[in-house]
Amino acid sequence: MPEKRSIHHLIDLFITLLLWSYFLFGSIVFFFLFYIPAYIFAENRVTAFQNLNHLHMKNFFTLTRWLVPHTEFAIQKEVRKINSSVIVCNHLSYLDPILLISLLPRLRTIVKSTFFKVPFFGWLLKNSGYVPSAPSEMLGPAMINNLESIKEHLAAGGNLFVFPEGTRSRKGNMMPFNKGVFSIARYCDAPLKLIFIKDTNKLFPPGSFSFNTRDFNKIKVELIGSLEPDYQGNNFSISAVADQARKMYEARITAEKDKT
């Protein structure tokens, strides 16, 4: 039994190295073959970078399906049709943001400002139109510029996705919501789409370096609700909208637990 367990761990490690090697070196190949030409010649650089990010992550999950056949991906077709919306999503694993990018081509998101300082990666984030989250980056004119840019992006058919919990949930329960995303939706007069992700943490658990390639798993991505608040109404409340969204997630999580 210990020998069998060791073999399983070695398989996990081998597949993990293959996947992250593609993620890293694939980015470098994309950089020279596609990103640099897009940076120089694309009429809309941000849109071109977002489409390239989408293609790169789509390839990553195609490779994941090949290397981890025990994991099934069930993507609701309505998710791929979302446009001009602020997407709210629960957060279970580091795979969540790249999974969303693989599903929707015109995506922006809010990223910790420290990542913008990482060589090469920060350059990609900036040119993809991603928004830094540190307070020093989001005050005064910088905040207004970001919001106006997001508003234009949504009007052109793109989406913004945000994890209102701010970090990964270790037990699958909803953590407290940051209400900033709902303020952004109000500023942009945009609908809110609530996406529910299930079991990405079983494939790539928090706190682990390795993928879990041996257990049977079914990752789900579903649209569980849409909110179109009356932002100009006298009774509009950001807290009330945030609470409504949270209750919808809690109801879905309870329903999933009742199935098991």
Protein Blocks (a to p, Z undefined) as FASTA:
>chain_A
ZZmmmmmmmmmmmmmmmmmmmmmmmmmmmmmmmmmmmmmmmmblmlmmmmmmmmmmmmmm
mmmmmmmmmbccdddfklmmgghiacddddfbfklmmmmmmmpmbbcddddfklmmpghk
lmmmmmnopacfbfklmgcjllmmmmmmmmmmmmnopacdddfkopacfklpacdddfkl
mmmmmmnopacdddddehklmmmgghiabdcfkbccddddddfbdcdddfkbmkbcfklm
mmmmmmmmmmmmmmmmmmZZ
